Amino acid sequence: LDGREWTGVVPFRTPDGTTGSGDRANGRRGQRGLAEVYVMPTRTEDGQKAAVCIVVDVRVLRSIETDLAASQA
């Protein structure tokens, strides 16, 4: 942790037998996709370096952005 924010896109695959939404789907292969990752530096209550990480499925994020843009048009 060098104290800088970081954003990137990484590939991901959900485990076999899951749908990626938390629901079990027996026998299904894991889904593949891209995730946008945000890492923000912070400190713990006792002052130690730490990080907050947020990971978002890019496909879902783009869908939300598209819906938002359409609602504002």
C-alpha positions, 0 to 999 in steps of 0.5 A: 500500500503506497497511499495512492488510489488505484482503479483497474479492470480485471477478468473474473470467473465465478465458481462453477455451480453459481450464477454470480448473483449469490443464487446456487444453480446446480451444474452450471459453469461459472460466468466470466466477465470483467470487473472494475476494481477501485482501491482507496487507501485508508487507515485503521483506528490504530493508524495502520495502513489499510485499503478499501476495495470495491469491485463491480461487474463491468456489464452491470455497471454499464447497464446502470449507466445506460439506464441512467442516461436514458432516464435523463434524456 
